Amino acid sequence: MSGNEMIEFVAALFMLGGAIMAVISAIGIIRFPDVYTRSHAGTKSSTLAVLMTLLGAFIYFASEQGFYSVRLLLGIAFVFLTAPVAGHLITRAAYRASVKMADTTIEDELKDVIKEVQEETQEEKKSIEEFKENTDEVNVEKIDKNDSNAERT
């Protein structure tokens, strides 16, 4: 086996591994019980599947044709950066919309954090309202002083 055939074999292994990961991701999306675990399957393993497939294609084109595709590298970077973030945002939106978790879920770690944030937000709203009331009182006093000064002249 020559060096070129060996590189092609490695590229084919990456592509095959990507295909296998894509199938595993699809099975996870079908089998998992709720939106949170499905989102995990849809983002983590499918991201790895796409990355492996694109890397295999990049290696193949680089070895076979001497062509280094910037589009493949940008595709790898784009998928690596955006897919997990999108999955996180979808899951967070589902949580905030009160989508029910699976019955087998044991612990909800985000519940306490959101309660704390809501309490802090309420405290900040109260302090802003108090500040507005105080500034309104000061402005009324200034207007009264200006009116009395205007009457004197």
Secondary structure by P-SEA (a helix, b strand, c coil): ccaaaaaaaaaaaaaaaaaaaaaaaaaaaaccccaaaaaaaacaaaaaaaaaaaaaaaaaaacccccccaaaaaaaaaaaccaaaaaaaaaaaaaaaccccccccccccaaaaaaaaaaaaaaaaaaaaaaaaaaaaaaaaaaaaaaaaaaac
